[in-house]
Amino acid sequence: MNIALVEEVYFAQKERDEAVMSRLQLAIEDRDEAIARAKHMEMSLKVTGKFPGVRETRDTSTALSACVAVSASAAAQRHPA
Protein backbone atom coordinates (compact mmCIF):
# COMPACT_ATOMS: atom_id res chain seq x y z
CA MET A 1 0.00 0.00 0.00
CA ASN A 2 1.17 3.52 -0.75
CA ILE A 3 2.91 5.07 2.28
CA ALA A 4 1.58 8.55 1.46
CA LEU A 5 -1.98 7.22 1.49
CA VAL A 6 -1.44 5.50 4.83
CA GLU A 7 -0.04 8.72 6.30
CA GLU A 8 -2.97 10.71 4.92
CA VAL A 9 -5.48 8.31 6.47
CA TYR A 10 -3.56 8.33 9.76
CA PHE A 11 -3.54 12.13 10.00
CA ALA A 12 -7.21 12.40 8.97
CA GLN A 13 -8.14 9.91 11.69
CA LYS A 14 -6.02 11.83 14.20
CA GLU A 15 -7.79 15.10 13.30
CA ARG A 16 -11.18 13.39 13.60
CA ASP A 17 -10.27 11.95 17.00
CA GLU A 18 -9.13 15.37 18.22
CA ALA A 19 -12.40 16.93 17.05
CA VAL A 20 -14.45 14.23 18.79
CA MET A 21 -12.45 14.67 21.99
CA SER A 22 -12.93 18.44 21.82
CA ARG A 23 -16.71 18.05 21.45
CA LEU A 24 -16.74 15.50 24.27
CA GLN A 25 -14.80 17.86 26.54
CA LEU A 26 -17.31 20.64 25.83
CA ALA A 27 -20.15 18.25 26.60
CA ILE A 28 -18.51 17.30 29.88
CA GLU A 29 -18.13 20.96 30.81
CA ASP A 30 -21.78 21.61 29.90
CA ARG A 31 -22.86 18.60 31.95
CA ASP A 32 -20.87 19.80 34.95
CA GLU A 33 -22.44 23.26 34.69
CA ALA A 34 -25.93 21.74 34.41
CA ILE A 35 -25.30 19.55 37.45
CA ALA A 36 -24.07 22.58 39.40
CA ARG A 37 -27.22 24.50 38.40
CA ALA A 38 -29.41 21.55 39.43
CA LYS A 39 -27.65 21.36 42.81
CA HIS A 40 -28.10 25.10 43.24
CA MET A 41 -31.80 24.75 42.44
CA GLU A 42 -32.10 21.90 44.94
CA MET A 43 -30.37 23.94 47.66
CA SER A 44 -32.57 26.94 46.85
CA LEU A 45 -35.64 24.75 47.23
CA LYS A 46 -34.41 23.38 50.56
CA VAL A 47 -33.57 26.85 51.91
CA THR A 48 -36.53 28.85 50.62
CA GLY A 49 -39.13 26.15 50.23
CA LYS A 50 -39.95 27.62 46.81
CA PHE A 51 -39.44 26.05 43.44
CA PRO A 52 -36.94 27.75 41.11
CA GLY A 53 -38.16 29.80 38.18
CA VAL A 54 -39.38 28.23 34.98
CA ARG A 55 -36.48 29.63 32.95
CA GLU A 56 -33.84 28.24 35.31
CA THR A 57 -35.54 24.83 35.32
CA ARG A 58 -35.84 24.81 31.52
CA ASP A 59 -32.21 25.87 31.00
CA THR A 60 -30.94 23.11 33.28
CA SER A 61 -33.15 20.51 31.63
CA THR A 62 -32.03 21.60 28.15
CA ALA A 63 -28.36 21.47 29.13
CA LEU A 64 -28.71 17.98 30.63
CA SER A 65 -30.55 16.75 27.51
CA ALA A 66 -27.82 18.13 25.26
CA CYS A 67 -25.17 16.38 27.34
CA VAL A 68 -26.95 13.06 27.00
CA ALA A 69 -27.24 13.52 23.23
CA VAL A 70 -23.55 14.38 22.82
CA SER A 71 -22.49 11.45 25.03
CA ALA A 72 -24.62 9.09 22.97
CA SER A 73 -23.16 10.49 19.75
CA ALA A 74 -19.60 10.11 21.03
CA ALA A 75 -20.28 6.52 22.10
CA ALA A 76 -21.74 5.74 18.68
CA GLN A 77 -18.64 7.15 16.99
CA ARG A 78 -16.37 5.04 19.19
CA HIS A 79 -18.37 1.88 18.51
CA PRO A 80 -19.93 2.14 15.04
CA ALA A 81 -22.50 -0.48 14.12
C-alpha positions in Angstrom: 0.0 0.0 0.0 1.2 3.5 -0.8 2.9 5.1 2.3 1.6 8.6 1.5 -2.0 7.2 1.5 -1.4 5.5 4.8 0.0 8.7 6.3 -3.0 10.7 4.9 -5.5 8.3 6.5 -3.6 8.3 9.8 -3.5 12.1 10.0 -7.2 12.4 9.0 -8.1 9.9 11.7 -6.0 11.8 14.2 -7.8 15.1 13.3 -11.2 13.4 13.6 -10.3 11.9 17.0 -9.1 15.4 18.2 -12.4 16.9 17.0 -14.4 14.2 18.8 -12.5 14.7 22.0 -12.9 18.4 21.8 -16.7 18.0 21.5 -16.7 15.5 24.3 -14.8 17.9 26.5 -17.3 20.6 25.8 -20.1 18.2 26.6 -18.5 17.3 29.9 -18.1 21.0 30.8 -21.8 21.6 29.9 -22.9 18.6 31.9 -20.9 19.8 35.0 -22.4 23.3 34.7 -25.9 21.7 34.4 -25.3 19.6 37.5 -24.1 22.6 39.4 -27.2 24.5 38.4 -29.4 21.6 39.4 -27.7 21.4 42.8 -28.1 25.1 43.2 -31.8 24.7 42.4 -32.1 21.9 44.9 -30.4 23.9 47.7 -32.6 26.9 46.9 -35.6 24.7 47.2 -34.4 23.4 50.6 -33.6 26.8 51.9 -36.5 28.9 50.6 -39.1 26.1 50.2 -39.9 27.6 46.8 -39.4 26.0 43.4 -36.9 27.7 41.1 -38.2 29.8 38.2 -39.4 28.2 35.0 -36.5 29.6 32.9 -33.8 28.2 35.3 -35.5 24.8 35.3 -35.8 24.8 31.5 -32.2 25.9 31.0 -30.9 23.1 33.3 -33.2 20.5 31.6 -32.0 21.6 28.2 -28.4 21.5 29.1 -28.7 18.0 30.6 -30.6 16.7 27.5 -27.8 18.1 25.3 -25.2 16.4 27.3 -27.0 13.1 27.0 -27.2 13.5 23.2 -23.5 14.4 22.8 -22.5 11.5 25.0 -24.6 9.1 23.0 -23.2 10.5 19.8 -19.6 10.1 21.0 -20.3 6.5 22.1 -21.7 5.7 18.7 -18.6 7.1 17.0 -16.4 5.0 19.2 -18.4 1.9 18.5 -19.9 2.1 15.0 -22.5 -0.5 14.1 
